[in-house]
Amino acid sequence: MQSVSEVNKGYFGEFGGSYVPEELQKVLDYIEENFLKYKDDPQFIEEYKYYMKEYVGRETPLTFAKNLTEKLGGAKIYLKREDLNHTGAHKINNVVGQILLAKRMGAKRIIAETGAGQHGVATATACAMFGMECVIYMGKEDTERQALNVFRMELLGAKVVPVDKGQGRLKEAVDEALNDLIANYKNTFYLIGSAVGPHPYPSMVKHFQAIISEESKRQILEKEGKLPTAVIACVGGGSNAIGSFANYIDEKDVRLIGVEPAEAPTLTEGVPAVLHGYKCFTLLDEKGEPMPTYSIAAGLDYPGVGPEHSFLKDSGRAEYVTVSAKDALEAFQTLSKTEGIIPALESSHAVAHAIKIAGQMSKDDILIVNVSGRGDKDVEQVFKMFNK
Ligand SMILES: *Cc1c(COP(=O)(O)O)cnc(C)c1O
């Protein structure tokens, strides 16, 4: 049985928690205390909603994909349009929420780590607007592969620090960010970009991304007068998926389907282990080290996954499936051609699964597919793949 203190430390079944050195635990406790203090504060909520509307551009539409629905001849497909947010994806919802919290805590400086650069760009963007100093840690190899995103972050006023320890990848960047946090926590807030990491981060990220399903639930009830048959979202660390699921978890008749890339099938093939300070399903190699993964969608390329997804899988409340790179690429083109919407390669995995199952469902069924981001960032990559 779990003790109360463990429950308070953010366990979802056996998953989650906080496996960190004592000096870091003190900082996490301080963040948790402030998150709990402000999350339901009416003024805080009002401020968050203000920026969601005026800066991010919410609410995002729930678009009926009429052409795709007719083409497949089964379930009605609705698209939750996170691609229409400022900066082109869902990440900004969480970034703005955490920066507002950091400001309440008196922080003047935001640090973050980024692999492909998407979270770094969202963080640098909001820091520019809120007048916060911004430092982004990035593996040296990643800074070279993502030179354009490095330039974008610098254009937005952020300082990008290349980390060349170890393999010069995301893991080393996370370690540097944690060292910075421990040394500077009095004026610094560490902004994590997905529903991962030690408590309270997974709960905090879910809280700020839940706006996706808060809106989609209201929207589908307005449009259809009933709840969807299923909600489908891609899963990297799991933030857009947990935000898309949040307001349906207690609606037992709504199926929740998370889609992973076949090349990083954390929930489908992983084993429970502690990674980056929390317990989750993880892909490990023979030596017990996190396995290097490769997905065509940079945002899905992570050997771990949020603890709440690990629990939703274990408890059977949500289903997790995989989609191959080939099917995702096909969906990328299909949605572009049928609806005039170019989805991010990450989101294309969710679209691909919807395409797989919609035709076998009845016309009374409704699918909500979360389009986590727009595909403009991926067009050049896909162009190169097609011209090889
Ligand atoms: C980062 C990203 C993802 C993956 O992150 P999650 O935390 O799993 O949501 C998915 N889609 C897009 C467009 C992204 O930028």
The ligand as an SDF file (V2000), in Angstrom:
LIG
                    3D

 15 15  0  0  0  0  0  0  0  0999 V2000
    6.5030   18.2100  -28.5270 C   0  0  0  0  0  0  0  0  0  0  0  0
    5.3990   17.7960  -29.3800 C   0  0  0  0  0  0  0  0  0  0  0  0
    4.7120   16.5830  -29.1840 C   0  0  0  0  0  0  0  0  0  0  0  0
    5.1070   15.5630  -28.1590 C   0  0  0  0  0  0  0  0  0  0  0  0
    5.0450   15.9870  -26.8290 O   0  0  0  0  0  0  0  0  0  0  0  0
    3.9220   15.5250  -25.8380 P   0  0  0  0  0  0  0  0  0  0  0  0
    4.3940   16.0160  -24.5220 O   0  0  0  0  0  0  0  0  0  0  0  0
    3.8190   14.0310  -25.9000 O   0  0  0  0  0  0  0  0  0  0  0  0
    2.6610   16.1640  -26.2550 O   0  0  0  0  0  0  0  0  0  0  0  0
    3.6380   16.2860  -30.0090 C   0  0  0  0  0  0  0  0  0  0  0  0
    3.2640   17.1210  -30.9970 N   0  0  0  0  0  0  0  0  0  0  0  0
    3.9020   18.2810  -31.2230 C   0  0  0  0  0  0  0  0  0  0  0  0
    3.4340   19.1470  -32.3350 C   0  0  0  0  0  0  0  0  0  0  0  0
    4.9860   18.6670  -30.4250 C   0  0  0  0  0  0  0  0  0  0  0  0
    5.6080   19.8240  -30.6590 O   0  0  0  0  0  0  0  0  0  0  0  0
  1  2  1  0
  2  3  1  0
  2 14  2  0
  3  4  1  0
  3 10  2  0
  4  5  1  0
  5  6  1  0
  6  7  2  0
  6  8  1  0
  6  9  1  0
 10 11  1  0
 11 12  2  0
 12 13  1  0
 12 14  1  0
 14 15  1  0
M  END
$$$$
